[in-house]
Amino acid sequence: MVVVRWGNGGGDCSPRWGVSVVVAAVLVAVGSALAGADAGEVTVAGALPRILHAHVGKVHRPRPPHFSPPKIATDGALSQVSPAGTSRPSRVFHVTEFGADPTGTKDSTQAISDAVAGAMKAASPGRTLFTGIADLGGAEIHLDGGVYILRRPLRLPPSIGNLKIHGGSLVAADDFPAEGYLIELSAAATNTSSSQLNYEYITLRDLVLDANYRGGGAAIVNSLRTTVDNCYVIHFATDGVLVRGGHETFIRSSFLGQHITAGGDPAEKDFSGVAINLAGNDNAVTDVAIFSAATGVLVTGQANILTGVHCYNKATGFGGVGIHLRLPGLTQTRIIGCYLDFTGIVAEDPVELLVAGSFFLGDANIVLRSVNGVVSGVNVVDNMFSGSGKGVEIVRLDESTRRFTAVEQVVVGRNAVVGMKERATFAKGVASGEGRSWVVDFSSLLLFPDRIESLQYTLAVTGGAADAPPPVPFTAHGVRNVSGNRVVVESQVPVSATVYASVDQFLGASG
């Protein structure tokens, strides 16, 4: 037994000494005793000032703590903790636990399908998202960083939502169906109707989808609020990602290419397929790089937006198209802050199209293609164009089928152009000289031939004719002709003058 005894002495009790000092001294004494003191009594007399004796009675008997120390649960105990007091199964389904082969040696189609079936069984009874779509509660199909061979598409059962598939690679087998997709959100292989929504809030994240030149990467059909995030989609023969029907599919921070290349591939002229096929409405493609395909993004649905998309999939010179808007008469597409790298944009009969803040490199340009002769509500503004000096127009009209006859609300301008031929729908010009007629020629700049919708001009007389006596005459003048996008101004008498003209081809909405 160790006895701690305080030395005797008197002294004033000063408030600067506290109980903590006493406790510290006690700990020192006890430590010394445990270290091997010979006597059964340890004296610390004189170790502390005498003023502490007044506190000895208060600290001599230690008091129990006010709170019990926390208890650490065992693994077994933790496994049984739940809000209801009973165990709940995990909603993370590891495909390897269902027999999937992460080495890519054996077919894992059925095993991964079984994992999806397991996630469906974990759905909370009675909870739904959109009408008829079961809420799986955020269940995850975890690929555990493996590579899995699929001999047939991984088709998700219809009427499910709130599910994530992530964390690994899916590779098509050599006998994978040529018309299939590695992941199919499709109630049936031939389901092309958009009348029914079969999926909601499905997330495909952190995946490599290697179609092995057999079919495509992912098909998202009649799905609502779907996300494709941080995916690498390669070796597709048809589409990298197909979106058909439904709406609000977000494809972001992903990379797509039929062939793995960093540009300048010797086989570029043979690239085929479509990286992203948007055959639905209200979708967004954001921060995506498309490095090989005949067409980077094909849009046949309305109200889609593309931002931060870098297309160097196949050069225009080889017949490639970066972004193809193939919805004549109802485009409703916004292309903002994109990078068209040696491949351009083709818009068929565009109605309500915005191309802004984008960069066009290597003679990449915008082609407005006439199908039924309609172009309306088009804005091509604040872009940068950089070319080779070969005279390629930044915006070109393709009227090989028929001329554009229904033209209204088209604005092309405020673009920075280097090494290409500028086109615009509004312009300013100047003509100076002596005589009775001045011509300001806009034919090399205005986009539409022989079309000036409005004109403003000023004639500034600087002097009379060379053989006319002073003073400078006041003369009547007017516009005599605007055909061929050439403004002709004439004066009543010969004068030395400068004509300043401003024109545009903008025609307001007819209705």
Order of alpha helices (4+ residues) and beta strands (2+ residues): beta-alpha-beta-alpha-alpha-beta-beta-alpha-beta-beta-beta-beta-beta-beta-beta-beta-beta-beta-beta-beta-beta-beta-beta-beta-beta-beta-beta-beta-beta-beta-beta-beta-beta-beta-beta-beta-beta-beta
